[in-house]
Amino acid sequence: MAAVDTDRIRNCISDSSQTLAALAEKADKIGAACELVTGALTAGGKVLTAGNGGSAAEALHMAEELVGRFRENRRSLPGICLVADSTALTCIGNDFGFDSVFSRQVEGLGEVGDLLVLFSTSGNAANLRKALESAHAAGLKVLSILGKGGGKLAGLSDLEIVVDHSSTERIQEAHQLILHIVLDAVERAFPGKAD
């Protein structure tokens, strides 16, 4: 069995710490994201989320924390992850192609006042681009949490936060911190105990 490279472990931890610390420079944008999410929910809208691969996990994480809870008990909030329904994904993928798996759901589920939150480390997924276009056509606002310069999604959303790193895992770690900050803001906007 090969020896564990503890220097590599230390380098990973250091790189992650520096990436997360750099988010402090984006505090204003993260604050605006908090306001966008809490504003949609306070006005009676719902939050739709989407992403691919590891970003799909973040999209699932956001929706389940809204419907369930983050830290404290409070009323359930409407969060729908467009990755969660395997029958919808396979039906739409089979009948319309993979590029449409999110946009068709946005068309069917999205309403004016709702918010679409996209997670992408590259910003280049065609299915997210189509979802964004469908959201704007239906009168939804879009928050994109991106990396690697924002890719093809750069500049298309109502608000975007781009993590300044080229490594997928570092970007995903930063996305999770951003998500937790947003969820904390939601919890403070909807205090109280669930019935």
N, C-alpha and C positions, 0 to 999 in steps of 0.2 A: 504494500500500500504506500502511495506517495505521501511525502510529508506535506502537511498543510502549510501554505505560504502565508504566514501571519503579516508580512509586509503588504501583501496584496489586500488582505482584509483591512488593515489600517488605512490603506490608500482609498479603498471603497468607502469607508466610513468618513474619511476626510472630504472626499469629493461630494458625498451626499450632504454633509454638513454645510459645505460652502454653497451648494446649490440651493438648499433650503434657506440659508441666511440671506442669499441674494434676493429672495422674495420680498424682503423688507422694502426694497426699492420699488416694488409694485403695490405697496399698501393702498394707494389711492384707487388703483384699478380693482384690487381685491375688494375694497370697500364698496365700490360701485357694483361689483358682482353681488355682494351681499344685499345691497339695496334693490337690485333687479329681481333677485329671487324672492326676497321677503315682500317686495311690492306686488309681484304677480300673485303670490299666495294670499296676501292681505286683501287684495281686490277680488278674490274669489276665483282666480285662475288656477290652473294646474301646471305642474312642471313635468315635461316629457324629457327623457334623457336617452342618449345613444352614444355608442362608441364601438370599436372593433378590438378583438383580442383583449389585451390587458386593460385597454380603455373601456371595453364593455364591462369589465369588473367594476370600474369606477362609476359607470353609469348605473349599474345595478345597486351599488353601494349607496349612491345618492337617493335613488327612489325608495329603497327599503328604509333608510333613515327618516325620510319624510313621512312615510305611511306608519312606520313603527315609532321609533324615537332615537334621538342622538344620545343625550345623557339623562334628561329629566322627562318624567311623564307629562304629556300635554296631548291636546286633541290630535287625532290623526290628520295628516295633510295629504293632498292629492299629488302623488308622484307616480308616474308610469314610466317604466323602463322599456324602451322599444326593442330591447335585446331579449326580454324575458319570455316572450311567447314563441315557443319553437314551432307551433303549428302555423302561426302567421309568417314567421321567417321562411319556413320551407315552402308554404303555399305561394307567397309573393316571389321568393327566389325562383321557384319552378316556373311560375306563370309569367313573371315580368322581368326576371333577372336579378342578380344580387345587388346591383346598383340601386334598385328600387325598394329594398327591404325596409328602409326607414321612411322614405318619402311617402309611400302608400299609407303607412300607419299615421304619419303626420296629417295626411289628407283626411283620414277617417276619424281621428281622435282629436286633432287640434282645433281650437276655437280662438277667436279674438280674445286677447287677455291672457292667454297661456304663454308659457315660456319654454323654448326648446334649449336644452343644455347639451352641447356636444363636447366629448372628450376625444382628443387625438394627439398622439405624440408627434406625428409627421404633418398633419393637416392636409394630407393628399388623398384621402379616401373618397372615391367617387360617390359612394352611398351617403356619406355625410354631406357632401356638396349638394346632392339632390334633395336631401332632407331639409337643409338650410333654405334652398330655393322654394320648396313646398311650404315651409313655415312662413316665409315672408309673403308668399302669395296668399296665404290664409290669414294674414294679419297677426301672426305670432312674432314675438321678439326672440332673438337668438343670442345666447351666451356661448362662446367657444373657448375652451380651455385647451391650449395647444402647446407645441414645442417645436424645435428645429426651425425657427423663423416663421412659423405659422403655415408654411406650405401653400397649397392652392386655396386654402380657406382664409388666408390672411386678408384682412380688410373687408370681409363680406358680412360680418356679424354686427349686431347692435353694440356688442361689447366683446372684446377678446382679451384673454390673458395668455401671453406667450412665455413659456419657461425658456430661459436662455441657456440651453445646453444641447449637445448633439447626441447624448447617450439616452436611449429609450428608458432604461431603468431609473436614471436620475430624474428624468422628466416625469415618469409615473409617480415617483416618490413625492415630487413637488406638487403634482396634481392632487395627491391625497391630502397634503397639508392644506392646499387651497380649499378643497372640498370640506375639510373639517372646520375651517374658519367660517365658511358659508353656513354650514349646519349650526355652528354656534350662534351665528347671527339670527338664523331662523328660530332657534330655541328661545332666544331673548325676545324676539318679536311675538312669540306665541307662548307666553308663560302659563303656568297653572298645571293642575293635575288632570289627567284623563279621567273620564267617568268610568 
